[in-house]
């Protein structure tokens, strides 16, 4: 999966604490749609975000992707 700028912004929202652990997935999807303009579900499905059953943070894959974000 090739990540877009929006995908990185979604990952950053979690890493920076804008989205707190324990946030419901539904609320997170609404937040991303309204505040970021993207859908986080593909990132959840691809294993970048730990969202079982609530948003718990980034997985190792998500942290690595964010660390390797193109400048």
C-alpha positions as CSV (number, residue, x, y, z in Angstrom):
1,X,0.0,0.0,0.0
2,X,1.4,3.4,-1.0
3,X,0.6,6.0,1.6
4,X,-0.7,9.4,0.6
5,X,-0.2,12.7,2.4
6,X,-3.6,12.3,3.9
7,X,-2.7,8.8,5.2
8,X,0.4,10.3,6.9
9,X,-1.7,13.0,8.4
10,X,-4.1,10.4,9.8
11,X,-1.1,8.4,11.3
12,X,0.3,11.7,12.7
13,X,-3.0,12.5,14.4
14,X,-2.6,9.4,16.4
15,X,1.1,9.7,17.1
16,X,0.9,13.3,18.2
17,X,-2.0,12.6,20.6
18,X,-4.7,14.5,18.7
19,X,-6.5,11.2,18.8
20,X,-6.3,9.6,22.3
21,X,-6.1,5.9,23.0
22,X,-9.5,4.5,23.7
23,X,-11.3,6.5,21.1
24,X,-14.0,4.6,19.4
25,X,-13.3,3.6,15.8
26,X,-16.6,5.3,14.7
27,X,-15.6,8.6,16.3
28,X,-12.1,8.3,14.8
29,X,-13.5,7.8,11.3
30,X,-15.8,10.8,11.8
31,X,-12.8,12.9,13.1
32,X,-10.7,11.9,10.1
33,X,-13.5,12.7,7.6
34,X,-14.2,16.1,9.1
35,X,-10.8,17.3,10.3
36,X,-8.3,15.6,7.9
37,X,-10.5,14.8,4.9
38,X,-9.6,11.2,4.7
39,X,-10.8,7.7,5.5
40,X,-8.7,5.8,8.1
41,X,-10.3,2.4,7.4
42,X,-7.8,1.3,4.8
43,X,-5.0,2.1,7.2
44,X,-6.7,0.0,9.9
45,X,-7.3,-2.8,7.5
46,X,-3.7,-2.8,6.4
47,X,-2.4,-3.0,9.9
48,X,-1.0,0.5,10.4
49,X,-3.4,1.4,13.3
50,X,-4.3,-0.8,16.3
51,X,-8.0,-0.4,16.5
52,X,-9.3,-3.5,18.2
53,X,-11.8,-2.7,19.7
54,X,-10.8,1.0,20.1
55,X,-8.0,3.1,18.7
56,X,-5.0,2.1,20.8
57,X,-2.3,3.8,18.8
58,X,-0.1,2.9,15.9
59,X,1.2,-0.6,15.3
60,X,4.9,-1.1,14.7
61,X,4.1,-1.0,10.9
62,X,2.4,2.4,11.4
63,X,5.2,3.8,13.5
64,X,7.8,2.7,10.9
65,X,5.7,4.2,8.1
66,X,5.5,7.5,9.9
67,X,9.3,7.4,10.7
68,X,10.0,6.8,7.0
69,X,7.6,9.6,5.8
70,X,9.1,11.4,2.8
71,X,10.1,14.9,3.6
